[in-house]
Amino acid sequence: MSYEMYEPNDGSAPAASAGPGGLAGLGDEGPWRVAVEYSNGGESKPPTVVVIGRTLYPTRGEAMQAARRTASEYNPPDPWSPRGREVFRDGPDGFLVLIQGATTTFHMSVRIVAPVGQ
C-alpha cells in the first residue's frame, strides 16, 4: 500500500470543477467529514495513520468548525507528554498542528473531506 503526499490548494490554482473535463465530487457538496493524519512514529507500521471521523456535516462551514475544534483538542499518541500546541490554517480545507513534546515537536494534519463518487 502506498500513500500520496497531501498538498493543499494554496488558492493560486482553481479547484477542479464537475464540468466537462473536470472531476465530479470536487465542489462544495457534502456531506463532509473531518480527517486527522499523523505520523505513527519510530518503526511502527503503518508509518502514517489517517483517522476519518464518522460524523457527517451538511455544510463546508460546519465541517471547518469541527475541524478547528479537532485541531485544538485531538491528542495523537505522540507526544505522550505534550507541552504546547500551535494551530495554523493550511489551505482552504484544513489545519497544520504542531505539538511540542518533552524533547521534540510532532505534527498532524486536520482537514475536511467529502467522498467522491466513483
C-alpha positions as CSV (number, residue, x, y, z in Angstrom):
1,M,0.0,0.0,0.0
2,S,1.4,3.4,-0.8
3,Y,0.4,6.9,0.3
4,E,0.2,10.1,-1.8
5,M,1.6,13.2,-0.2
6,Y,-1.1,15.7,0.7
7,E,-0.6,19.1,-0.9
8,P,-3.3,21.6,-0.1
9,N,-4.5,24.1,-2.7
10,D,-2.9,27.4,-1.7
11,G,-5.5,29.4,-3.6
12,S,-3.3,30.1,-6.6
13,A,-4.8,27.4,-8.8
14,P,-8.5,26.9,-9.2
15,A,-10.1,23.8,-7.8
16,A,-11.3,21.2,-10.3
17,S,-14.9,21.5,-11.3
18,A,-17.6,19.0,-12.2
19,G,-18.0,20.3,-15.7
20,P,-16.6,18.7,-18.9
21,G,-13.1,17.6,-18.3
22,G,-13.4,18.2,-14.5
23,L,-13.9,15.7,-11.8
24,A,-17.3,15.2,-10.3
25,G,-17.4,15.5,-6.5
26,L,-14.8,18.2,-6.1
27,G,-17.1,21.1,-5.5
28,D,-18.6,22.3,-2.2
29,E,-21.1,19.5,-2.0
30,G,-21.1,17.3,1.2
31,P,-21.6,15.6,3.3
32,W,-18.3,16.5,4.9
33,R,-16.2,14.6,7.4
34,V,-13.1,15.5,9.5
35,A,-9.9,13.6,8.8
36,V,-6.8,13.6,11.1
37,E,-3.4,12.4,9.8
38,Y,-0.3,11.9,11.9
39,S,3.0,10.1,11.9
40,N,2.9,6.7,13.7
41,G,6.5,7.4,14.9
42,G,9.5,5.2,15.2
43,E,9.5,1.8,13.5
44,S,5.7,1.4,13.8
45,K,3.7,0.3,10.8
46,P,1.9,1.8,9.1
47,P,4.1,4.9,9.2
48,T,1.2,7.3,8.8
49,V,-2.2,7.0,10.4
50,V,-5.3,8.6,8.9
51,V,-8.5,8.7,11.1
52,I,-11.7,9.8,9.3
53,G,-14.5,10.8,11.7
54,R,-17.9,9.2,11.3
55,T,-19.9,12.4,11.9
56,L,-21.3,13.9,8.7
57,Y,-21.6,17.7,8.3
58,P,-24.0,19.0,5.7
59,T,-22.1,22.2,5.0
60,R,-18.4,23.1,4.5
61,G,-18.7,25.7,7.2
62,E,-19.9,23.3,9.9
63,A,-17.2,20.8,8.9
64,M,-14.5,23.5,9.1
65,Q,-15.7,24.5,12.6
66,A,-15.5,20.8,13.7
67,A,-12.0,20.5,12.1
68,R,-10.9,23.6,14.0
69,R,-12.1,22.1,17.3
70,T,-10.4,18.9,16.4
71,A,-7.1,20.7,15.7
72,S,-7.2,22.2,19.2
73,E,-8.4,19.1,21.1
74,Y,-7.3,15.8,19.4
75,N,-4.4,14.1,21.1
76,P,-2.4,11.7,18.9
77,P,-0.4,9.0,20.7
78,D,2.8,11.1,20.4
79,P,3.9,13.1,22.3
80,W,2.9,11.3,25.5
81,S,3.6,14.5,27.5
82,P,2.6,17.5,25.4
83,R,3.9,20.9,26.5
84,G,2.2,23.2,24.0
85,R,0.3,23.3,20.7
86,E,0.2,25.7,17.7
87,V,-2.6,25.5,15.1
88,F,-2.1,27.0,11.6
89,R,-4.5,27.3,8.7
90,D,-3.3,25.0,5.9
91,G,-5.1,26.0,2.7
92,P,-8.8,26.2,2.4
93,D,-9.7,22.8,3.9
94,G,-7.5,22.2,6.9
95,F,-5.0,22.9,9.6
96,L,-1.4,22.1,10.5
97,V,-1.0,21.3,14.2
98,L,2.5,21.4,15.9
99,I,2.6,19.8,19.3
100,Q,5.6,20.4,21.5
101,G,6.7,17.3,23.4
102,A,9.2,17.0,26.2
103,T,12.1,16.6,23.8
104,T,10.8,17.1,20.3
105,T,8.0,18.6,18.2
106,F,5.3,16.5,16.5
107,H,2.8,17.5,13.8
108,M,-0.5,16.4,12.5
109,S,-2.9,17.5,9.7
110,V,-6.6,18.1,10.3
111,R,-8.7,18.7,7.2
112,I,-12.2,18.2,5.9
113,V,-13.0,15.6,3.2
114,A,-16.0,14.5,1.2
115,P,-16.5,11.2,-0.5
116,V,-16.0,11.3,-4.3
117,G,-18.5,9.2,-6.4
118,Q,-16.9,6.5,-8.4
